[in-house]
């Protein structure tokens, strides 16, 4: 049986440092704007390409930190798990 890694807070276990940073930026931008950031805004804040920012959101989505919204311009939003994280 594999033991859990205690070095990472339970709220963000399974995230890489890059994903943790991306989630923090996503949360901060969402709180600042009152709505989720665009891929362009996320990329600019992280200093990465738009494709890298998009890929990061897909990783966070697959791990349960972002969820799809009903069809709107801003399709992803923070899940309950994502809001509780770090």
C-alpha positions in Angstrom: 0.0 0.0 0.0 1.4 3.4 -1.0 1.6 6.0 1.8 0.4 9.5 1.2 2.9 12.3 0.8 2.7 14.4 3.9 4.9 17.2 2.5 2.0 18.7 0.5 -1.1 20.1 2.1 -4.0 17.7 1.8 -6.0 20.3 -0.1 -3.6 20.2 -3.1 -2.2 16.7 -3.0 -1.6 15.5 -6.5 -0.7 18.9 -7.9 2.7 19.8 -9.2 4.3 23.1 -8.0 3.4 24.7 -11.4 -0.2 23.5 -11.1 -0.4 24.9 -7.5 0.9 28.2 -8.7 -1.5 28.2 -11.6 -4.5 27.4 -9.3 -3.4 30.2 -7.0 -3.2 32.7 -9.9 -6.6 31.5 -11.2 -8.2 32.0 -7.8 -6.6 35.4 -7.4 -7.7 36.6 -10.8 -11.2 35.3 -10.2 -11.5 37.1 -6.9 -10.1 40.3 -8.4 -12.4 40.3 -11.4 -15.5 38.6 -9.9 -15.4 36.2 -12.9 -12.9 33.6 -14.1 -9.9 34.8 -16.1 -9.5 34.3 -19.8 -6.8 32.1 -21.1 -5.0 35.2 -22.3 -5.2 36.8 -18.8 -4.0 33.7 -17.1 -1.1 33.3 -19.5 -0.1 37.0 -19.0 -0.1 36.6 -15.2 1.9 33.4 -15.3 4.3 34.6 -18.0 3.5 31.6 -20.3 2.0 31.1 -23.7 -1.8 30.9 -24.1 -1.5 27.3 -25.1 0.4 26.5 -21.9 -2.2 28.3 -19.8 -5.0 26.4 -21.6 -3.2 23.1 -21.0 -2.8 24.0 -17.3 -6.6 24.7 -17.0 -7.2 21.2 -18.6 -4.9 19.6 -16.0 -6.7 21.4 -13.1 -10.0 20.4 -14.6 -9.0 16.7 -14.9 -7.9 16.8 -11.2 -11.2 18.3 -10.0 -10.0 21.9 -9.2 -11.9 23.5 -12.1 -15.3 22.5 -13.4 -17.2 23.3 -16.6 -19.8 26.0 -16.5 -22.9 26.0 -18.6 -22.3 27.3 -22.1 -21.0 30.8 -21.5 -18.0 32.8 -22.6 -16.1 31.9 -19.5 -16.6 28.1 -19.5 -14.6 27.0 -16.5 -15.0 28.0 -12.8 -13.4 27.0 -9.6 -14.9 23.9 -8.0 -15.5 23.6 -4.3 -12.1 21.6 -4.1 -10.4 24.4 -6.1 -11.8 27.1 -3.8 -10.6 25.3 -0.7 -7.1 24.7 -2.0 -4.1 26.7 -0.7 
